[in-house]
């Protein structure tokens, strides 16, 4: 089609000899020094044709004046194809003049704002397309298009969405994580609105330096149907090879729907997350100011309203054995661990995991609670927006591939903040408390018992080994076995004094580091009364 339209213009150049109307207003920035060649109207490169049409209209040579009517007809035809109105052709002029310097792709818009809530469509595109890279003091490095797109919900523009759509259709189909990534982004491919894209791109006047790039983006959108068709063929190959993959597309759609019905309805919480993302990424002290109260309130609300006490009715209690060490056989098992049970439960609650994001960005250093909750992101990519919710749903949906050589692999799903590696807990029943500075030392109820152990032994003359210092180790044999009483009282534990109001004699608790993760009113209570320091029902 490109050749047919362009060739028709060239063919008629020699048959028209009348001049056209005056130069339109969108030509005002056209430089007289910019040259063009009407032969480029027959090029297969769309942007070269567009550039020539723009320059021939703005700076017509005698030959261009002779073919003015045909050039205008071609310009109007291409304008419809690229969803351009007359004023948009100023961007074509900017592109034509930028391309003369030899750059294939003009300079992209620069994201320079700090408050992401005020991001324009081109700001959003720049943030998502560049994958937003952070290096906060050498501790945090973040680079992910899906999180970057989710940051702008519920105000994501179609220009911003296009950056994520491009990343999806250009994702290598042979990559191990391709099936999961393709399922995750299907909702954006289906929902992309080209008409809205054109309107929003036109309406973004905050980036005059990016006018040439706006023209480039129009061409990229023009090529999208062909790219999406190729992408659809790759998806077809995936589900044809193993129909079980279809479950991921169903799961991803369900994950998006779940987000829309849960966190997606809380505009205030989403606005808080957008503000904190921007503040954290640009490391803005001003935007961070006062964030503690807001993020703590949001997290407490999520725990109180969305974490049910009944979810932990079957959870094991922590009863560590830290003091007793002996020689001899034992049939005692490792102590139970509440944290390992609770981790997957908490990580599967969208409102909680969403609220944890801004909380961790605000409390990035020296936070007590963060030492535990960071570990939860080891289990899930989180619920920052519909894309992360879709990926979380895909990861929960277990599939069994027929080809034993195929591996189930997921996209990385990085967070802007650092994540932890563990969430196992220890704890017991409180016997007494002692406040010491910023901490509370907890002593536990006495616990003792009896078990079989060696009570009398002797060494033989048989040498087992020569030690590194030259001494000898001799064989030790047990002469007599008997029942031995042992003290299995847990060693004292230290927790942050922030949790002191929840602890008293007879209360059972589980802790991770200095964090009290859960509290039961008594050791006989069926369910906990507090999770992460917040009362639950």
N, C-alpha and C positions, 0 to 999 in steps of 0.2 A: 504493500500500500504506500509506503514511503516513496518508493521509486516512481510509482504511477503518478502521484500528485506532483512530486518535484519535476519529473520529466515533462509533464504537461505544461508546467510553467516555462521551462526552458524552450520547449517546442514552439511556444507562441510568442517568444520574445521578438522574433523578427517580423511578426505580422500585425503588431499594434504600434501605431505611431502617435497617439494622442496622449497628452499629459494627464495626470490624475489630480485629485484634490490636494489641498495643502497638507503639510506635515502635521501629524497628530501631536497632542500635548504630551503624551508619554515619551516622546523622543527628546525631551529637553536636555537630558544628560548624555545624549549621544555625542561622541567626540568626532570631530572632523578628521582626526588623524587615524581613525580606525578604518581599515580597508576591508573589502570583501570581494568575493568572486561569485558571480551569478551561477557559475557552473556547479557550485556547491549545493545548489537547489536539487541536484540529482544525486546527492550523496545518500548513502544508506544510514548515515549517522544522523539521528533525529535532531540532536542538539546543534549540529552544524547547519542543518536546514533551517531550524528556528532562528539561529543567529543571523543567517543570511537574510531571511525574511524581515527581521527587525531592522537590520542596518540598511537594507535596500529601501525600506519604507521611510526611515529617518534621514538618510543621506543618499538620496537617489542619484545615480549617474544617469547620463542620457539614455543608456540602454535600459536601466531600471525604470525610468520615466515612461519609456515606450511600452513596457510590460506592466505598468502599474495596476491595471485592472486584474490581471491574472495573478500578480503577486498578492494583491489584497484578497482575492478569492482563496488562494492557498493559505494565507495567514489566518483567515477566518475559519477555514476547515481545520487547521492544526490547533487553533484556539479551542475549538469544541472538543477535539480529541484530548487535549491537556487540561480541560476544565478551566480555561483562562478567559477573563474578561479583558476589555481593551487596556485598562490600567495595568494589568499584570504584565503587559509587554515591556514595561520599563525594566522588569527583571530580566527579560530576554536581552535587552540592550546591555544591561550590566554583565550578563553572562558572556555575551559576544565580546565585550571589551576585556573581560578578565581572561578569556580563553586565548586571546592573542598573545599573552605572555608565555604561552607554552604549557600552562598548567591544565592537565586533563580534568581535574576536579577542583572547583573554586574553593576558597577558604570557607570552612564550616562556621556556623555561629558559635560564638564564645559564651560559655556559661560563666557569668561573673557575679550573679546575685548571691546573696546569703540566705534570704528567706525563701525557701522553696514553695511556700504557699502563694507567692506572687509570680511564680514562673509562667512565662508566656509559652505558647505552643513551641516556638523554636528553642526556648530554654529547655523545655522538657525533652525535645528531640536531642539536643546536645548532651544532656545528662544521661539519657538512656543509650544513645549510640556510642558514647565514649566509655560506657560501662562504669562510670563514676569510680575513680580510683582514690583510695584513701591510704595515707601512711601517717598514722597518728603516733608520733613519737617512736616509730619503729616497731610498735606492738600490734598494730592493726593494718591489714591490707585487704581491701575489699574490691571485688570486681565482678558484678553480675547484672545482666540486663533485666532479668525478671524482677529482682528486688528494686532496681532503679525505676522500672515502670510502675510497680506497686506503690512507690513512694508518692506518686501524684494522684492516687485515688482519693476521693471520687471525682477529681477534677482533671483526670487524664484527657488530654486533647487527642484528636485523631492524628495530629502531626507527631505527638509523642508516641502514640500507639504504633505508628508506622515504623518507628525505630525498632520496636520490639518485633513487629511483624517481619521486617527485613532480616533481623537476626535469626528468626525462626526459619524462613524459607532458604536462607543462605547457610544454615547449619549443615554440616557435613552428614549426609545420609548414612555413610558407612561408620560413623562414630558409634561406639558402644552404647552411649547414652541417647542416641537419636530417637528410639521409640518413646522413651519417657519424655524427652523434650518436645517432640512433635505432639504428643497427647496433651501436654501442659499448655501449649500455645494455640491449640485448635480454636478455643473460644475467641481469641483475638483475630485469627484469620477469618473466622465466620462473621465477626462483628465489625470489621473495618469498613468505614463509610467514606468513600472517595469524595462525595459531595461535601461532607463536613470538613474533610481534609482541606479541600480547595478554599473553602470559606475561611477556615481558621488560619491557614497559611497567609492568605491575603490580608487578614485582619491584624496580623502581627507586624506592627510598625516599629517595634522596639529594637530591631537589628538592621539598620540601614546598611551595615557592612556586609550583610549576608544576602543581599538581593540576588546576586549571581547564584548563590547556593539554593535559594528558593526556586529558581528556574531548574536547577539540577534535580531538586526533589520532585518537581512536577514530572520530569522525565522518568525518574525512578518509579513513581506511582503508575505512570503510563505502562511501564514494562511489567508491573506487578501481576496482572492476570496470567501472562505466560510463565512467570516464575512460580506462581501458585499452582498452575496446572502441572508443572514439573514436580513440585513438592507433593501434590496429591498422588502422582504416580509412585513416588517413593513410599508414601504412606500405604498405598495399595499393596506394594510389594511386601511391606512389613507384615501386614495383617493376613496376606495370602500365605506367606511362609509359615506363620503360626497364628491361627485365629484367636488364641488365648490373649494376644496383645490387645484385642478389641476391648477387653475389660478395662484397660488403662484409659482409653478414650471416654468410656462411660464413667469411670471413677473421676477423671479430671473435670468433667462437666458437673458431676455431683459435688465436687469440692468447691467449684466456683459458686454453685447455688447455695451451698452451706455458708460460705463467706458472706454472700449477699444477704442472707437471712439472719446472720448473727452480727459479726463485727461491722459489716457493711451498713447496718442501720444506725450505727453510733457515730454520727458525724463529728461530734466533739472529740472523741477518742482518736479518730482518724486524723483530724486537724492537729492534735497534739503530736501524733507520730510524725506527720510531715514536718512540723516545726522542729522537732528534735533531730530528725534525719538531717535537715539542712544545717542545723547548728553543729551537729557532730561532724558532718563531712567537711564543712569549711572551718571548723574549730573556732566558732564565734563565742566569745565570752559574753557578749551582750545578749545573744539569743539564748544562751544557757542560763542566764541569770534568773533565779527563782524557780528553776525547773524541778527542784526536789519535791516541793509540796504538791505540784500538779501531777507528777509521775507517780509519786507514792500513793496519792489518793486514787488514781486510775487503777493501780495494781491492787490496792486493798479492795476496791469495788469489784474488780474482776474475781478475786478470790472469794469474797463474801457471797457474791451472787451466782457464780458459775462453777465453783468447786463443791460438789456434794460430799458431805461426810460419809454417806452410804457407800461411796466408791471405794472406801478403805476398810469396809467391814471384814474383809478376808485378809487384810494385810498382816504380815508377821510383825511381831514386836522386837525391838532391839534389846538383847540381853547379852552384852559382851562378856567374855571371860578374859580379863587382861592381867590378873595378878598371879594366877596359879600356873606353875610350870613344874613338871615332875618327870621322873623317869619310870616308864612302865607302860603297859597296854592301856588303852582307853577306847570305849565305844561311843564317847560323846561326839556329837556332830558340831560343825561350825555354827556359830550363832545366827539366828535369822536376821534379815536386813530389811527394814521398812523402806529405806530410800530406793533400793533396787525395784521394789514393787511399785512405789509411788511415782517414780520417774516417768514411765510410759503413760500412766493415767493423767498426770499433769500435762505432759507434752501433747496430749490429744485434745486439749480444751482450747478452742480458737481464741476466745476472749482473753484468757490468761496469757497465752503465748504472745498475742498481739501486744498486750499491755507491758509485757516484759521488755520489748524492744526499746521503747522510749525510756523506760526505767533504767536499763543498762547503759544507754547512751548518756543519760544525765548523770548517773552514779558510776562514771567510768573508772574511778580510782578510789580505793579505800572503803568500798562498800561491803558491809557484812553479808547481807542477803545475796548479793551477786555471786558469792563463792559457790552457792548451791545451784541457783537457777540458771547460771551459765551452762551447767552440765546438761540441762534439758534440751538445749539446741543440738546436742549430739544425736538426739533421737529423731529430730524432725527439722525440715527447712523452715518451719514456722508458718505464720498466717499473716504476713505483712500486707497481703492484698490477694486478689483472686488468682494471680499466677502462682504465688507460693502456696495458697490453699489447694490449688489444683495439683501441684507437685506433691504436697503432703498426702493427698488422697491417693495419688498414683503409688506412692511408696507404701501405703497401707494395704493396697490391693495386691494380694499375693497371686502370682501367676506361675504356672508350671509349663515351661517350654519343652516341646517334644525333642528338639535337638539337644542332646546332652552336651554339645560343645558351645552352645549359646549361653551367654552370661546375662543375668539381669543386672543392669547398671543404671544409675540415676545421675542426672546433672549434679554438680557439686553443691549448689545452694548455699553460698557463703553469706555470712552476716556482716554488717559493717562493724560490729563490736566483736571483741574476742569471745570465744566460747570455751567451756570447760570440758574436762574429759571424764568426770566421774560424778556420781550422786549417791553413793552408798552412805549409810548412816550408822551411828552407834547411839546407845542411850540406855535407859533403865528407869527404875522407880526412885523418886527423890526421897532421901532421908533428911537431908539438911542443906542449907544454902549459906554461902559466905561471900559477901561482896568484896571484891578486891580491885579497886580502881575502875577500869572500864569493863571488867569482867565479873562473872559470878562463878564461884567454884561449887560444883554440885557433888555431894556425897550420896552414896546409894545405900539401900537396905542391905543388911548383911545377908549373905547367901553362902551356905556351906552344904557339904554332902560327903558321902563316903564312896570309895571305889577301890578296886583291887590294884595293888602296887607292890613293888619289891621293898621289903622291910629289912632284909639282911642279905649282904652280898660279900664276895671276896674276889681278889685279883689272882689270876694264875700266873705262871712264869712264861706263858706263851706271849711272844711279842707280836702285836698286830701291825705296828708301823713304827718307823723312825720319824720323829717330828723335825720340822725345819731347824729347830735350835739344837738338834742332836740328841734330845731326850727320847725315851722309848715309851710307847703306849702299850699297856698289857691288857690281856683279855679280862673282862669283868663278868663274873657269873652270879646269878641270883641264887641264894641258898633258901630263902623263905619268902613266900608271898602272903600278903594279908590285906585286910581292909584298912584303908587310910582315910582319915578325915581331911578334907581340903576346904580352903576358903576361896569361894568363887565370887566374892564380892567385886563388882567392877571397880576399877580405879577411879579416883575422882576425875571429873570432867570440867572443863572450863567453857563457858558460853558467854556471849555478849550480854551485858547487863540490860540491854534493850528488852530482853525477853524475861527479865526477872518477874514482872507482874503476872506472868503466866505460870510460874513455877512455885510450888509449895510442897510440903510434905505429903506423900501419898500419890502425887501426880506422876504419871509416866510420860516420858518424852523421847523423841529421837532427834539427834543433832548431826549436822554436817559441818565440821570445823567449828566455828563459833556461832553457827546458825541453828536455832531450834526450828526444825522442819515441821514437826507435828507434836501435839500435846493431847493426852487423854486425861480426863478428870481423875481416873483411877486405873489401876492395872486390870480391873474387871470390866471397864467400860468397853462397849462393843465398837464404838466408832470414835475418832478423834474429835475434840472440841475446837481445835485450832490447827490451821495449816499455814505455814509461812508467817506465823504471828497473827493471823487474822481468824476471827471466829467463823466457823462454817456450820451449816445446818444439814 
